[in-house]
C-alpha cells in the first residue's frame, strides 16, 4: 500500500507542531527530552524540524509530557486561528 503524499496544509501543520514543541523544550537538551519521551533523538529532531509532519499521536503526547506542555494547550496553539 502506498501512502498518498501529504498536502501543503499537513506539511504546514507539521512545521507548526515542530516549532511549538521546540519552543516549549527551550533549553532542555534534546537527549534528555527524547529519553523522557521514549523516542530517539533523531525522531525528536525530525519532528521539531517538520521532517515528520504527521507523527503518531502517542509520540506527540509523550513529548508534550516530557516537556510539561499540557496536550490541550498544545492543541489550542495548533488551531488555525492561533497562527501568527
BELKAWO-V472442 format. One record per backbone hydrogen bond with DSSP energy under -1.0 kcal/mol. NH is the residue of the N-H (numbers start at 1). CO is the residue of the C=O. If there is no record, write none. Layout:
BEGIN
NH & CO
NH & CO
END
This chain:
BEGIN
11 & 7
12 & 8
13 & 9
14 & 10
15 & 11
16 & 12
17 & 13
18 & 14
19 & 15
20 & 16
21 & 17
22 & 18
23 & 19
24 & 20
25 & 21
26 & 22
28 & 25
33 & 29
34 & 30
35 & 31
36 & 32
37 & 33
38 & 34
39 & 34
44 & 40
45 & 41
46 & 42
47 & 43
48 & 44
49 & 45
50 & 47
51 & 46
52 & 46
60 & 56
61 & 57
62 & 58
63 & 59
64 & 60
65 & 61
66 & 62
67 & 63
68 & 65
69 & 64
74 & 70
75 & 71
76 & 72
77 & 73
78 & 74
82 & 79
83 & 80
END
